[in-house]
């Protein structure tokens, strides 16, 4: 005997039309929040289970989104995904996650997987090594909504959710200046990525605002890693006039800088100040605790999901409609590694 609950059963139970129940179950426009909640509670109570294959064939949708992250080892991306999943759960969406390992070939495999799965949309953060973007343009050409988060490329005219990297870098550098550090270095990232370029520009702008000349020898270009932080400090301390502080492009690089300074018996923050960018989970738990710039990661994930839902609802696919860019405010988190004066500034 087949006791499978149908939309018609729910409609009869609530004295509603089948169309109203269907709209409520699929979170479509035209249904009040009260009705939607009533229908979903009834569906759960009656143990309703949607036939996803049949529903997907009828609607052309799967209620699945794909998310490409550069690395699962970095808490930053895990926190963004947390924000994405919290919103996806509220809207009845499932999330597929693919790790690019910072390599374009993995990025392409992830996109192929998502497209073959017929996801309703894709959220992506560009890999560090990606220099060519035809695989992202293909997503748009296939009519699948796409939103970048954190690492975006404005020239592609694809919606994005980012933090104000320029302003965050300015805050970080200004903080070191106000703490009394005189020669402030910057460990930079790959400049083909906008976020790292903007952080370099923010560093330069803060120095200029305080009448401090930008010295090329104090800018070290690394590959964004703990090793890069160590190598940068080794190089910078060997200069004829070494720096007394460093703004690192992100927290793993800053962690490498802290490790190398401690190995070389340089006291932090008395002799050398350090600040990073990202506010990774380990920042509060190392000694000294690491100052950083918080990128509002959970909020970034939520905003990226909302933007993707808008594109899906609007039928965005051709790339000719107005594009959106959401810029979040960076939040300084000043801790022991940069507070030489004993006060926050």
ABEGO torsion letter per residue (X at the ends): XBABBBAAAAAAAAGBBAAAAAAAAAGBBGBBAAAAAAAAAAAAAAGBBBBAAAAAAAAGBAGBBBBBBABAABAAAAAAAAAAAAAAAAAGBBBBBBBAGGBAAAAAAAAAAAAAAGBABBBBBBBAABABAAAAAAAAAAGBBBBBBGBBBAAAGBBBBBBBAAAAAAAAAAAAAAAGBABBBBBBBBAABAAAAAAAAAAAAAAAAAGBBBBAAABBBBAGBAAAAAAAAAAAAABABBBABBBBABAAAAAAAAAAAAAAGBBOAAABBBBBBGGBAAAAABOBBBBBBBAGAAAAAAAAAAAAAAAAAAGBAAGABBBBBBBBBBBBBBBAAABAAGBBX
